[in-house]
Amino acid sequence: MGDFDYEIPREEAAAGDAVETDETNKLQSIHLNYIRTTLRDKFFEKMPNESSLLDESIESRTGLSGFMSAVYDFTFSTKNIVTGKVTKHSLFIKFMKGNENFRKSVRAYTQFANEIFAYDKIIPYYKEVIKGSPRCKIDVDKWIPTTYFAEYGNIAGLNTCFDSTIKTSLSGKSSEPPISKESYESCLVLENMLPHGFRGGPRLHLDKQHLKLMTKLIAEYHSITYASRIRGDEEFENLVGGIIPLPFITEEDVNVYKSIYDPAFLRFFQYVDRVGSECDPDFFQALNKFKNLYGDKPLELLERFREIDETFSVILHGDYNRNNVLFHYDKKEGFENPTDIRMIDFQEMRYGSPALDLAFFMYMNIHPSIREEIWMELLKYYHVTLITSICDILGFEFPVEHDSLKKYSFENFYEHFRKFAFYGAVVCFQFLPWMECSEKECAYLSYYFEKDMFSEKFSHALQNVGGDRANKLVLDVVHHSWQQGYMDAILNEGNLFL
């Protein structure tokens, strides 16, 4: 762990930024023009003819977490010329960012296609399922911000190709969308939740109130998969088929996962080499076996977690973490007493084990000091919420057992969870240091992620940001996973279901 100042060299920034700034400015100009014309016109089509525009403002969001997106806040006021009522509208608008090379390298064409598919097809289907279940108290509208537009394809006004917009008309049979994807764009328009008291929570670790809100929401979200499967709903199966696979290993020359996980695994095992003598001997032995099996093959390990279990696999959020949810607070500052939650960012949506959503946010967001105390409590809370929601959707009495629910017992669920839970620990290898590091370190990572994610500088930073403080947090996660028996599945070579 050598000293590193995380300063972006001025001459490098100046040389690269001239071209990048020109590209960024050109893309931003296209975005702003699209917002002021096409999007604004679409909104006025939905409003009464007597409404008139009073004012408008557009702000580009700059931050450390929008690695793949160009995001804007669009605020405008309208006045009804009959009643005189003034209404203020606040929107969150998200486009793909970067040039074609960047988009291909981060697999943006797949990720944004899936995200639009979630907002445009999957969530509306879920609403219809709930609407057909009168006794169900789930409110899908309270899962996500109100969605106004969700489009992906050749969008006139956003690119040079003016074919009709292709909205999530994807087969899901290939690893990337169809031909001519270089002309594809994505536009997602959501209600801006900030004026309603919603905002991001603490940067990394969450308390019990935050964690229970996240657990309840993801349980409700997963429950519709099981309810639809029990009913034998063909439309649901078609939706599953419409999700474009997002494998960790691809035939393409450029693989964003390799650029991230190779340095992360190297960092972890170098740390183990330094502190392994202080570990429990049995744990250290397990770590050595883990290293021998997957130390230089992280993507092969991640691929194992993509295995489908016909009983428990669900449509996942895919990136369910603190940075992809918004919490409601009564006060404008601080993070005490969250009362509500919304989830966003479905770019890494997959079909797979619910453990991929659960273990990810639990390992990322539970502080080691409360992990033992709250771990099983959250899993049981998830399961109770899940089964209750399924019963409400299907009209079953709860807690009376129904034959179709027996295979979803907590015992069966936890046995399944144990086989996939180590996925959450693996994601922590690369993501936890990123979330734990300083803003200066994060800015450095963000710069080289977009500039050249395969550069030595990006790799070196990934191996060092957050220092040993982050290394210890990751090792604590792996130790807990080993204690719980979650490593057993990956230390047994072969299928996870053995």
Number of C-alpha atoms within 10 A of each C-alpha: 12 6 7 11 9 15 10 16 9 10 9 9 13 13 11 12 15 11 11 17 12 11 14 17 12 11 20 18 12 14 20 16 14 16 18 14 11 13 17 15 13 13 11 15 10 8 13 10 10 13 19 15 14 12 11 15 11 16 12 13 15 10 11 14 13 13 15 21 17 20 22 22 18 22 16 16 16 20 17 16 13 8 9 11 10 15 14 12 14 20 21 21 25 21 22 21 20 20 13 14 11 17 19 19 20 19 20 23 25 23 26 30 28 29 26 24 26 24 24 20 17 19 18 13 17 19 15 11 18 19 15 12 14 12 14 18 11 18 12 19 14 13 19 19 20 15 17 16 16 21 23 24 30 23 21 15 16 21 15 11 16 13 11 10 17 15 18 23 14 18 14 20 13 13 16 19 21 15 8 10 15 16 16 24 24 24 20 21 22 20 19 21 19 16 10 11 14 21 20 17 21 16 11 15 19 19 17 13 14 22 18 17 16 26 24 18 22 22 24 22 22 22 24 24 21 23 21 19 16 13 11 11 12 11 11 19 13 12 17 17 15 20 26 23 20 21 13 17 15 12 7 9 7 16 18 17 18 17 19 21 23 19 22 25 21 19 21 19 18 15 16 20 13 9 12 17 10 9 14 11 11 10 15 18 13 17 23 17 13 17 19 12 17 17 17 15 15 23 17 13 18 20 13 16 20 21 16 14 14 10 14 19 21 25 24 23 25 19 20 25 21 23 18 16 20 23 24 22 21 14 11 11 8 11 18 15 15 19 13 18 22 21 21 19 20 22 23 18 24 25 22 21 25 23 26 27 27 26 26 22 25 28 30 24 21 20 17 14 8 11 15 12 10 16 14 12 12 19 20 15 14 23 22 17 19 24 22 19 25 25 22 21 24 20 13 16 11 13 10 8 12 12 8 10 15 11 13 18 14 17 11 13 18 18 13 21 21 19 22 27 28 31 26 22 27 23 20 24 27 21 17 22 25 21 20 20 18 13 13 15 21 21 18 20 25 19 17 18 22 17 17 15 23 17 12 12 17 22 23 16 19 26 24 22 26 19 15 13 12 20 23 16 20 24 19 16 25 23 21 19 21 17 12 13 14 22 24 18 18 20 17 12 10 10 12 19 12 8
